[in-house]
């Protein structure tokens, strides 16, 4: 499994960590969620950059990348709706 694909999978894992932090009380948890979201967003850019730069494009990565993007964005939207 290539590093760009691993970064894509990391984005999915970070999504669930971010959601858990959003539902915790306290400012520290909210700041942690913000930092996690920024890191997840950076992995989105970095996995694409590395895949092109190192010529490590794969069909698995091409399939997982848009799925990971949707999981992150929809996870945030749903969490915000539930939180009000």
N, C-alpha and C positions, 0 to 999 in steps of 0.2 A: 504494500500500500504506500502510495507516494505521500510526501509531506503536504502537498496541497490538499489531498483528500483527507488527511488527518486533521488539517486545519478546519476543513468543512465539517467534519464530525465534531470537532471541538466547539464549533459554533452552536450546534444542536445541544450539546451538553451545557454550554454556558446559558442557553435560553432557559433551561429549567432551573439553573442556579439563580438567574436574574428574577424569574417569576417567584421563586421561594423568598428571595430577599424583599421583593415588593410587598409580599403579604406579611412580612415581619414588621413589628412596630419599631419606631425609633428612626432618628435621622441617620445614624450610622448605617443601618440596613439600606436605607434609600440611596445614600451615597455609594454604597457597595453595588447596588443595582445599576446605578448610573455608570460607574466604572466598568462593570461587567458588560453593559450594553456597548460602551465605547470599544472595549476589547473585542467583543463579538463583531462589531462593525468593521474593525480593523482586520480581523481574520478574513472577512469577506473580500476586502481589497487585496490582502496579502496572498490568499490562495490563488486568486486569478493571476496576479502578477508573477508568482513563482511558477505556476503551471506554464505560462507563456515563456517566461525567461529561461527556465530550465528544460523546456520542451517536454513537460511531464503531463501532458493532457491525456485524460483517460475517459473512457465511456462511463465508468462509475462516477468519476468526479463531475462529468457533465450532467449526469442524472441527479447526483446528490446536492450540488451547489444551489440550484433554484429551489429545491425542497427545503434545504437548510435556511435559505433566505425567507421563505414563506413561513416556516415554523417560528423563526425569530420575530418577524413583523406581526404575524397573527397572534402569537403568544403575548406580545406586548399589548396589542389592541384589546384582546379579550381580557387580559389582566386589568387594564385601565377601566374597561366597562364594568367589570365585577367590583372593582374598588370604588367606582362612582367618580 
